[in-house]
Amino acid sequence: MKQKYTCSDYRQEMILVGLINRLKDPDLKESERLVIEEQVKRLKADMGMD
């Protein structure tokens, strides 16, 4: 049976896209980059994308 696509799923995807776009910023500090990379990793795991 196919799982329903919910508002929560959409929200998580948009957060992930935003975080990935922030990583493209050449002016991003290394400390911020590390935090964002960890957030992306956790979010992907929560979404079953790892």
N, C-alpha and C positions, 0 to 999 in steps of 0.2 A: 504494500500500500504506500502511495506517495505521501510524504509529509507535507503539511500545509506551509505555505510561505506567509509569515506573519509580519506585522509592523515591526516587531522586535528584530526579526531577521534583517529587514530592510535597514533599520537603524544601525545595527552592527556593521552591515556592509558599508554604509555611508561613513561611519566612524573610521573603518579600516581604510577606505579610499582617502579620507582626509589626512590620516596619519602617514600613509605612504606618500602623499603629495608633500607633506611637511618635510619628509626625509630628503626630498629633491632640492630643498632650499640650500644654496651654497653658503649662506651666512649662518646656518644653524650651528650652535655651539656643540662641541663633542659630547659634553655632559647631557645636553638635551637630546642629542641623537641616540645616545645609549638608552635613555628612558623611553623614547618613542619606539625604538626597536624592540624593547621588552614588551611594551604595550601591544605592538603588532603581533609579536609571537604569542602572547596570551590570548589575544582576540582570535587569531587564526585557530588556536587550539580549541577555544570555546565553540568555534563555528565548525569544527571538524575538518579544518583545511590543512592540518599539519602532516 
